[in-house]
């Protein structure tokens, strides 16, 4: 399949804005509000539902399912498994964020249980998380990575083939790898994005929105990460020019997700392929 370019990626942005897909999120308490607002700013429709009594019904009517293990409990893991199985049965894309994988045995067991229930369409995490999911021992700092994204590329390539899923390794450079061997690098964004809680988890939620409108999960993942990267870069520059800090950056990111235009996206996008 062809590699994405700026024009095709922007077409995905317009598709999300026009179609307003319903994205079902079973995510963590820390980021729930920010992720919902990020999806709304993008143009998607978020629903945050984790009760076991309704997750099958909700997953069945959504256009994408996003699973995030940031704050775990046995009931939430069970709900995620139920929603995952429902989504897969309905052909709905599933995006999994293994937050903090490798930090504790409990998190590792949760990831294993989810993968046993069915492979996701997209797996997105930092380098330490991706290495851990693949079974490679990796140092972590709680839910933060102790490894660079470049360090996990070969492991991510093998994992993508094994799971039959797109694997996104986020970091200073974002690496997106497809089961068919496609590999693309994005180098947008700003280091301040790592100082606002929920931005990484929002990337996962945005991937869900793009997967809902773009059948090629690799293309959808690139579109989401590219859009957020450019938004973050522009937002950080605006905030710094005002002499403001990361508190203001939270608002600027949401504004950017809502208002970014095609001209700015095309001018700033930094994308490299392995073609």
Secondary structure, DSSP 8 states (H G I E B T S, - for coil): -----HHHHHHHHHHHHHH--EEEEE--TTTHHHHHHHHHHHT-EEEE---TTTHHHHHHH-SEEEEE-SS--HHHHHHHHHHHHHHHHHT-EEEEE-TTTTS-HHHHHHHHHHHHH---SEEEEEHHHHHHHTT----EETTEESS-GGGGHHHHHHHHHHHTSEEEEESSSEEEE-TTS-EEEE----GGGGGSTTHHHHHHHHHHHHHHH-S-HHHHHHHHHHHHHHHHHHHHHHHHHTT--HHHHHHHHHHHHHH--HHHHHHH--EEE--
